[in-house]
Amino acid sequence: MLDIDIIRRNPDLLRRALARRNESPSIVEEMAALDEAVRRATVEADEMRAKRNSASKAIGELMRRKDADAAAIAMQREEVRELGERIAQAEALQREVAERLRGLLLTVPNIPRDDVPDGADSSANVVVREEGVKRRHDFPLKHHWELSESLGITDMERGAKVAGARFYVLGEPGSRLQRALVTWMIDLHRTKHGYVEKAVPYLVKSETLVGASNLPKFADNLYHDAEEDLWLIPTAEVPLTNLHRDELLDASLLPIKYMAHTPCFRREKTAAGRDVRGIKRVHQFDKVEMYQFVAPEESDAALAALVEHASDVCRGLEIPFHVLQLCAGDMSFPSAKSFDIEMWSPGSEEWLEVSSCSNCTDFQARRANIRFRRAQSAKPEFVHTLNGSGLALPRVIIAILETYQQADGSVRVPDVLVPYMAGQRVLAPVKR
């Protein structure tokens, strides 16, 4: 959520930011009008409280006099009663308008940093760098959905039978491969990058999703249990953001670096085409998430480090990848600056997004009320939050299968995963 002072002091900044994000700037005027109404109602209520206090004091002085006039006392009491009713009305109006203002503020995205490129969609994203050499194969390459079925990695038919379209079952080889990837990535981020692992709930309360910036704007993309008012998480970012909700942290604790492995649940709607094949775009998938709470002046450097942490996974797997800086129109709602990491998948001949790393500045911290204090006498400040996939598994599995496939239909296990696969070096076709 944005600081209301931006609307009061620099509304043009917000108008420009909304235009860069393909959002209508007309909401700025509406929020400014509501803010003015809240402040006006506050002033009026304060003035009436002062009058009521004076009237109450006058009643006390009258009652102490021996020649107190009962009629005058009754009039003063009536004035106090009327003022009380007017104050209650002003307070109710103040709460109503303030709630409307907060509701609008919750729908406004973060302001892009000045060095974020302009652009309406992904076509304006900028390739920052590319690493790795694309492997040469001297045989016709298969797509991942062919390989995953023949190797027993996935069973799309039984996944659909159990849960419907866009769900899948991992077979024994796929389960082992996914578990190896998760364990290796967690070990890498712990030992090399300094993250602390957390096991978090997969179902969360509404206020948790508000704090992470998913509600109210993206309710249609989430799975919701209306009876219990619990939501399945779309990413571990949601519970990790809220671990320190409504807390005042000591500056000595920063930076705080967490990671979590969770399933992610999303009601993705896609058009017909190549994305419907295999496990590229599904309703449930596993992901290792990295999350940081940092001091504001450290967040730019933390974002650069976060991108490197995700890139290290690609390097370890020896799969070519490139880093994209996202344009303003393609960034996620809470992000002020983002980079995507995409792996090369030769069977499909496409770059697959496996990580998105974002600096959300104080946007989520304001919503979740996460602050820190630099010194005992210092004024509390909002932390900056950052998140990044480290990595998202379905597309990593796709890239591994298509990159490491061999002419006989088998797939070689990347060297870093062999110890996590009990020494197994090849995934061979299985009998169906």
Protein Blocks (a to p, Z undefined) as FASTA:
>chain_A
ZZfklmmmmmmlmmmmmmmnopafklmmmmmmmmmmmmmmmmmmmmmmmmmmmmmmmmmm
mmmpmklcfklmmmmmmmmmmmmmmmmmmmmmmmmmmmmmmmmmmmpccdddfklccdfb
lmlpccfbdcdjddddfbdcddfklmmmmnomacfklmmmmnoghiacddfklmmmmmmm
mmmmmmmmmmmnopacddddfbdcfklmmmnopamklmmmpccdfklopacdfbfklmmm
mmmgoiacdfklpccdddddddddddddddedjklgojlbcfbdcdddddddddfklmmm
mmmmmmmmmmmmmmmnopacddddddfklpcfklcbdcddddddfklopaddfbdcddek
jmlmmmnopacdfbfkbccdddddddddfbdfklmmmmmmmmmpcfkopacddfklmmmn
nopabdcdddZZ
